[in-house]
Amino acid sequence: MLGCAVAVTLLAMLLVGQVGRGLVDARTRAALVTAQSGIVKVEDQINQIQTPTSTDQAPVVDPQLQEIAKELSDAGQVGNQYRILLVRADGTGTTYATSGVRASAVPTVLQHELDRAQLAYSYLHGAPDELVVGGVVDTSLGDYRLYQFFPLSSEESTLSLVRRTTGIVGGLLVLLLPLLVYLVLRQVVQPVRDAARTAERLALGDFEERMQVRGEDEIARLATTFNSMAEALQKQIRQLEDLSRVQRRFVADVTHELRTPITTVRMAADVLHEARTDFPLAAARSAELLQAELGRFEQLLSELLEISRYDAGDTQVDAEPTDLIALTHRVVDAVRPLAERKGSALVVQESGRVVAEVDHVRIERVLRNLVVNAIEHGEGRPVEIRLAGDDRCVAITVRDSGVGLRPGEEQLVFTRFWRGDPSRNRATGGTGLGLAIAREDARVHGGALEAWGAPGRGAVFRLTLPVTLQGELRGSALPLGPVAVPT
């Protein structure tokens, strides 16, 4: 509307200016013709005045000149065409003036122009404006100056009407043009909005949504192409869903079907393990290895079943306000025998009250996995566990001083079955799924699990959780990175 108003204002100014100049030019041409005719008429009538030949009789000229001027003035008064002023060229006095006209009203510049030309004009600004046309009247009785005042009130009225009309039309145009633009653009914008809404519904999972195709223009071709893309996308997603469903079903079926034979094997392995003292040395060692690897295999099956639930989106969180300090101490007490065997001291540092709405079973599993990994890779050095919280989130970091992580491995550690060093022996029998499940456990709470490490400087894992389940997570209550070394 602002742009329209500026454009209409400029056009209106141009239009009014052109109309005003045209009216004034037309009036000026007509006034010059009228003035020239009046000058010739007055000049002829003055030259016809008879002057006495006797020197004893003084000429009586002024009354006759006034009569001639009055006749011209009366003709100009009809329809308020003009007013006149007849003066002597030498400026000795006024011969005749229409009522209301004074010699002082004649512009000085016009008087100077008549010294060089027979006819000249000038504009006199007032109420109303006037066009003053002056001419030289050269007669046998002497030189006179005839000034005719043409009022421009009619032109001003016409110009005022043009201004009002232009203002009204311009105002209506300013008000109507945005409406017209809106109606026109709506024909283009509405299909784009329909496409946006359709895309939003597709993003929300409504893959049956399609755009309506109207006509055969560019918008119709856009709708057709969009629908083709949606159909292709729906087909690909269905194929991926079918493949994922088959994969999850396969993992679940295999895990379920293996439980019965594993139970049988477990019973047999327990019997062999209990009787290993009666076996030869090689057979006894085999019984011990069978017992250990069977436990790892059972853990792997359990974790595969858990990860398949995450893939299927069939995860339920039983959350309640939990004191994470007490939960951490339970984890530390549970893994302390392993830490003693590895020679690692477990140090817990608390900072205030750390309470959050969590599923304590899942979070305890996450912490146990982090602490066990820190002990296993800590090279016998102390493992530090820190807890802190504020009114928005709680954070737990597990820091070791062992082999650390190489650049780029901060994300790879959460990849399923990834191992930093394939040749490294797993004394504790890890499956390669622990950190992947831990990250999923953090995500279902609306939190995050992050890692940092450097070769020879150890590794840090930070678990950040919102105080309320699925609350907004901004930042963390603990830093992630190396420990500052005092200089």
C-alpha positions in Angstrom: 0.0 0.0 0.0 2.9 2.3 0.7 4.4 1.7 -2.7 1.1 2.2 -4.3 0.5 5.4 -2.4 3.9 6.8 -3.5 3.3 5.8 -7.2 -0.2 7.3 -7.2 1.0 10.5 -5.6 3.8 10.9 -8.2 1.3 10.2 -11.0 -1.2 12.6 -9.5 1.4 15.4 -9.2 2.4 14.8 -12.8 -1.2 14.8 -14.0 -2.2 17.9 -12.1 1.0 19.7 -13.3 0.3 18.9 -16.9 -3.4 19.9 -16.7 -2.4 23.1 -14.9 0.2 24.1 -17.5 -2.3 23.2 -20.3 -5.0 25.4 -18.8 -2.7 28.3 -18.2 -1.2 28.1 -21.7 -4.6 28.0 -23.3 -5.8 30.9 -21.3 -2.6 32.8 -22.1 -3.0 32.3 -25.9 -6.7 33.4 -25.7 -5.8 36.4 -23.6 -3.1 37.6 -26.0 -5.5 37.4 -28.9 -8.1 39.4 -26.9 -5.6 41.9 -25.7 -4.2 42.5 -29.2 -7.7 43.0 -30.5 -8.5 45.5 -27.7 -5.2 47.4 -28.3 -6.0 47.8 -32.1 -9.5 48.9 -31.4 -8.5 51.5 -28.8 -5.7 52.7 -31.1 -8.1 53.2 -34.0 -10.7 54.9 -31.9 -8.2 57.3 -30.4 -6.8 58.2 -33.9 -10.4 59.1 -35.0 -10.7 61.8 -32.3 -11.0 65.3 -34.0 -8.8 67.9 -32.4 -9.6 71.7 -33.0 -7.4 73.5 -35.5 -7.7 76.9 -33.8 -5.0 77.7 -31.3 -7.5 79.7 -29.2 -9.5 76.6 -28.3 -8.0 74.0 -26.0 -8.5 70.4 -27.0 -10.9 68.4 -25.0 -9.5 64.9 -25.3 -9.6 63.2 -21.9 -13.4 62.7 -21.8 -13.3 61.0 -25.2 -10.4 58.8 -24.2 -12.3 57.8 -21.1 -15.3 57.0 -23.1 -13.3 54.8 -25.4 -11.6 53.0 -22.4 -14.9 52.6 -20.6 -16.4 51.0 -23.7 -13.6 48.5 -23.7 -13.9 48.0 -20.0 -17.6 47.4 -20.2 -17.0 44.7 -22.9 -14.5 43.0 -20.6 -16.9 43.0 -17.6 -19.4 40.9 -19.5 -18.6 37.4 -18.1 -15.8 38.8 -16.0 -13.4 38.4 -18.9 -10.9 41.1 -18.0 -10.3 44.5 -16.4 -8.3 47.4 -18.0 -5.9 50.1 -17.1 -5.1 52.9 -19.6 -2.2 55.1 -18.7 0.1 57.5 -20.5 3.4 56.1 -21.6 5.4 58.8 -19.8 3.6 57.9 -16.5 2.1 61.4 -16.0 -1.2 59.9 -14.9 -4.0 57.4 -15.3 -6.5 58.0 -18.1 -8.9 55.2 -17.1 -9.1 52.2 -14.8 -11.7 49.6 -14.2 -13.0 49.7 -10.7 -10.6 48.1 -8.3 -7.6 48.4 -10.6 -4.6 50.5 -9.6 -1.5 51.5 -11.5 0.6 50.0 -8.7 -0.8 46.6 -9.5 1.1 46.4 -12.8 4.3 44.3 -12.3 7.5 46.3 -12.8 8.9 43.6 -15.0 6.0 44.0 -17.4 6.6 47.8 -17.6 10.2 47.2 -18.5 9.2 44.6 -21.2 6.9 47.2 -22.9 9.9 49.4 -23.3 11.3 46.8 -25.7 8.2 45.2 -27.2 4.8 46.1 -28.4 3.0 43.4 -26.4 4.0 41.5 -23.2 2.4 39.6 -20.4 3.1 38.6 -16.8 1.4 36.7 -14.0 0.1 38.4 -10.9 -0.3 36.1 -7.9 -3.2 36.9 -5.6 -6.7 35.9 -4.9 -7.4 34.9 -7.6 -4.3 34.8 -9.8 -4.4 37.1 -12.8 -2.8 37.3 -16.2 -1.7 40.9 -17.0 -1.3 41.6 -20.7 0.2 45.0 -21.6 0.4 46.6 -25.0 1.7 49.9 -26.5 -1.0 52.2 -27.9 0.7 54.5 -30.4 -1.7 57.3 -31.5 -1.6 60.8 -32.9 -2.4 62.1 -29.4 0.6 60.4 -27.9 1.8 57.0 -26.6 -0.3 55.1 -24.1 -0.1 51.8 -22.2 -3.1 49.5 -22.1 -3.0 46.9 -19.4 -5.7 44.1 -19.4 -6.1 41.9 -16.3 -7.5 38.5 -17.1 -8.6 36.6 -14.0 -7.5 32.9 -13.8 -10.3 31.9 -11.3 -12.0 29.6 -13.9 -8.7 27.8 -14.5 -8.1 27.6 -10.7 -11.6 26.1 -10.3 -10.9 23.6 -13.0 -7.6 22.7 -11.5 -9.1 22.3 -8.1 -11.7 20.0 -9.5 -8.9 18.0 -11.2 -7.0 17.8 -7.9 -10.1 16.6 -6.0 -10.9 14.1 -8.6 -7.4 12.8 -8.8 -7.2 12.6 -5.0 -10.4 10.6 -4.8 -9.5 8.3 -7.6 -6.0 7.9 -6.2 -7.3 7.1 -2.8 -9.7 4.5 -4.1 -6.9 3.1 -6.2 -4.6 2.9 -3.1 -7.3 1.1 -1.2 -8.4 -1.2 -4.1 -5.1 -2.1 -5.6 -3.9 -4.2 -2.6 -7.2 -6.0 -2.8 -6.8 -6.6 -6.5 -3.2 -7.7 -6.0 -4.4 -10.0 -3.1 -7.1 -11.6 -5.3 -4.6 -12.1 -8.2 -1.8 -13.4 -6.0 -4.2 -15.7 -4.1 -4.6 -17.6 -7.3 -0.9 -18.3 -7.2 -0.2 -18.4 -3.5 -3.1 -20.6 -2.5 -1.8 -23.7 -4.5 1.6 -23.1 -2.9 0.0 -23.1 0.5 -1.9 -26.2 -0.3 1.4 -27.8 -1.3 3.0 -26.7 2.0 0.1 -28.1 4.0 0.2 -31.4 2.0 4.0 -31.6 2.6 3.4 -31.1 6.4 0.8 -33.9 6.5 3.2 -36.1 4.6 6.0 -35.3 7.1 3.6 -36.2 9.9 3.1 -39.6 8.4 -0.2 -39.2 6.4 1.2 -40.6 3.1 -2.2 -40.8 1.5 -2.4 -37.0 1.3 -2.4 -35.5 -2.2 -2.8 -32.1 -3.9 -5.9 -31.3 -6.0 -5.1 -30.8 -9.6 -7.1 -28.0 -11.3 -6.6 -26.9 -14.9 -3.6 -27.4 -17.1 -1.4 -24.4 -16.1 2.0 -24.4 -14.3 0.3 -24.8 -10.9 -1.5 -27.8 -12.2 1.8 -29.3 -13.4 3.3 -28.5 -10.1 0.5 -30.4 -8.3 0.8 -33.3 -10.6 4.6 -33.5 -10.1 4.1 -33.2 -6.3 1.6 -36.0 -6.3 4.0 -38.2 -8.3 6.8 -37.5 -5.9 4.5 -38.3 -2.9 3.5 -41.6 -4.5 7.1 -42.5 -5.1 8.0 -41.5 -1.5 5.1 -43.5 -0.1 6.2 -46.5 -2.1 9.8 -46.3 -0.9 8.7 -45.7 2.7 6.4 -48.7 2.6 9.2 -50.8 1.2 11.5 -49.7 4.0 8.8 -50.3 6.6 8.2 -53.8 5.3 12.0 -54.5 5.3 12.3 -53.1 8.8 9.3 -55.0 10.0 10.8 -58.2 8.6 14.1 -57.5 10.2 12.6 -56.8 13.6 10.4 -59.8 13.3 13.4 -61.9 12.4 15.5 -60.7 15.3 12.6 -61.1 17.8 11.8 -64.6 16.4 15.4 -65.7 16.5 15.9 -64.3 20.0 12.7 -66.0 21.2 13.4 -69.4 19.5 17.0 -69.4 20.9 15.8 -69.1 24.5 14.7 -72.7 24.8 17.9 -74.3 23.5 20.0 -71.7 25.4 18.2 -72.7 28.6 18.9 -76.3 27.9 22.6 -75.6 27.1 22.8 -73.4 30.3 21.5 -76.3 32.4 24.1 -78.6 30.9 26.9 -76.0 31.2 26.0 -75.5 34.9 26.3 -79.2 35.5 29.6 -79.4 33.7 30.9 -76.3 35.5 30.0 -77.8 38.9 31.8 -81.0 38.1 34.9 -79.5 36.5 37.1 -80.5 39.4 36.6 -84.2 38.4 37.6 -83.5 34.7 41.1 -83.5 33.2 42.7 -80.1 33.1 41.8 -79.4 29.4 38.1 -80.4 29.9 37.8 -78.4 33.1 39.1 -75.3 31.3 36.7 -75.9 28.5 33.8 -76.1 31.0 34.9 -72.7 32.4 35.1 -71.1 28.9 31.7 -72.6 28.1 30.2 -71.1 31.2 31.7 -67.6 30.5 30.8 -67.5 26.8 27.3 -68.8 27.4 26.7 -65.9 29.8 27.9 -63.4 27.2 25.7 -65.1 24.6 22.6 -64.7 26.9 23.5 -61.1 27.4 23.8 -60.6 23.6 20.4 -62.1 23.0 18.8 -59.9 25.7 20.4 -56.8 24.2 19.4 -57.8 20.7 15.8 -58.1 21.9 16.0 -54.7 23.6 17.5 -53.0 20.5 14.8 -54.5 18.3 12.2 -52.9 20.6 13.8 -49.5 20.0 13.8 -50.1 16.3 10.2 -50.9 16.4 9.4 -47.9 18.5 7.8 -50.2 21.1 9.5 -48.7 24.1 7.7 -47.9 27.3 9.2 -45.6 30.0 8.1 -46.1 33.6 9.3 -42.7 35.0 9.2 -41.4 38.5 11.2 -38.8 40.5 14.5 -40.6 41.3 17.5 -39.6 43.5 20.3 -40.1 41.0 23.0 -39.9 43.7 21.6 -42.9 45.5 21.2 -44.7 42.1 24.8 -44.0 41.3 26.0 -45.4 44.6 24.1 -48.6 43.9 25.9 -48.9 40.6 29.3 -48.2 42.2 28.7 -50.8 44.9 27.7 -53.3 42.2 30.8 -52.9 40.1 33.3 -52.3 42.9 34.5 -56.0 42.8 35.4 -55.6 39.1 37.1 -52.3 39.8 39.2 -53.9 42.6 40.3 -56.7 40.3 41.3 -54.1 37.6 43.0 -51.9 40.2 40.8 -48.9 39.5 39.5 -46.7 42.4 35.9 -45.4 42.0 35.6 -41.7 43.0 32.1 -40.2 43.3 31.7 -36.4 43.5 28.3 -34.9 44.2 27.2 -31.3 43.8 23.9 -30.6 45.6 20.6 -32.4 45.1 20.4 -34.4 41.8 16.8 -35.5 41.3 15.0 -36.1 38.0 11.9 -37.9 36.6 13.4 -41.1 35.0 13.0 -44.8 34.6 15.5 -45.9 37.2 15.9 -49.3 35.6 17.1 -47.9 32.3 19.2 -45.1 33.8 20.9 -47.6 36.2 21.7 -49.8 33.1 23.2 -46.7 31.4 25.4 -45.8 34.4 26.5 -49.4 34.9 27.5 -49.7 31.3 29.5 -46.4 31.4 31.3 -47.3 34.7 32.1 -50.8 33.5 33.5 -49.5 30.2 35.6 -46.9 32.1 37.0 -49.6 34.4 37.7 -51.9 31.4 39.5 -49.2 29.4 41.0 -47.2 32.4 44.3 -49.1 32.5 44.0 -49.5 36.3 43.7 -45.8 37.0 41.0 -44.1 39.0 37.5 -43.6 37.5 35.8 -40.3 38.4 32.0 -40.0 38.6 30.5 -36.5 39.0 26.9 -35.5 39.5 25.3 -32.1 39.3 21.9 -30.5 38.6 19.9 -27.3 38.4 16.3 -26.4 37.9 16.3 -27.6 34.2 18.5 -30.6 33.9 20.8 -33.1 35.7 24.2 -34.4 34.4 26.4 -37.3 35.2 30.0 -37.7 33.8 32.1 -40.8 34.0 35.8 -40.0 33.3 38.7 -42.5 33.0 42.4 -41.9 32.4 43.0 -44.9 30.1 43.7 -45.4 26.4 41.2 -42.7 25.4 39.6 -42.1 22.0 41.1 -41.2 18.7 39.8 -38.2 16.7 36.4 -39.0 15.2 35.6 -41.9 17.5 33.4 -39.7 19.8 30.4 -40.8 17.6 31.6 -44.2 16.5 31.6 -45.5 20.1 27.8 -45.4 19.9 27.7 -47.5 16.7 26.4 -51.0 17.2 29.1 -53.7 17.4 31.9 -51.1 16.9 35.2 -51.7 18.7 38.0 -49.2 18.9 40.6 -52.0 18.9 39.4 -55.3 17.4 42.4 -57.1 18.8 41.7 -56.0 22.4 40.5 -58.8 24.6 37.2 -58.4 26.5 37.8 -59.5 30.0 34.3 -58.6 31.0 32.6 -60.1 27.9 31.1 -57.0 26.3 28.6 -57.4 23.4 29.2 -54.2 21.4 25.6 -53.0 22.0 25.9 -51.5 25.4 26.6 -47.9 24.4 24.1 -48.0 21.5 21.4 -49.1 24.0 22.6 -46.5 26.5 22.2 -43.7 24.0 18.7 -44.9 23.1 17.8 -45.0 26.8 18.9 -41.4 27.1 16.9 -40.3 24.1 13.6 -41.8 25.3 14.0 -39.6 28.4 14.5 -36.5 26.2 18.2 -36.4 27.2 21.6 -36.9 25.5 24.6 -39.1 25.9 27.9 -37.6 24.6 31.6 -38.7 24.5 35.0 -37.0 24.5 38.4 -38.5 24.4 42.0 -38.2 23.4 44.8 -40.8 23.0 46.6 -41.2 26.3 44.3 -38.7 28.1 41.3 -41.0 28.7 37.7 -40.6 27.8 34.6 -38.8 29.3 31.0 -39.8 28.8 28.3 -37.3 29.8 24.7 -38.2 30.4 22.4 -35.2 30.5 18.7 -35.6 31.4 15.8 -33.0 31.8 14.4 -32.7 35.2 11.0 -33.7 33.9 10.5 -36.5 31.4 10.8 -35.3 27.8 11.3 -31.7 29.1 13.2 -29.1 27.1 17.0 -29.7 27.3 19.2 -26.7 27.0 22.9 -27.1 27.8 24.2 -29.3 30.6 25.1 -28.9 34.2 28.6 -30.4 33.7 31.3 -29.7 31.1 32.4 -32.2 28.6 36.1 -32.3 27.8 39.6 -32.5 29.4 40.3 -31.6 33.0 42.0 -28.2 33.2 45.6 -28.6 34.4 46.8 -25.8 36.6 49.8 -23.9 35.3 
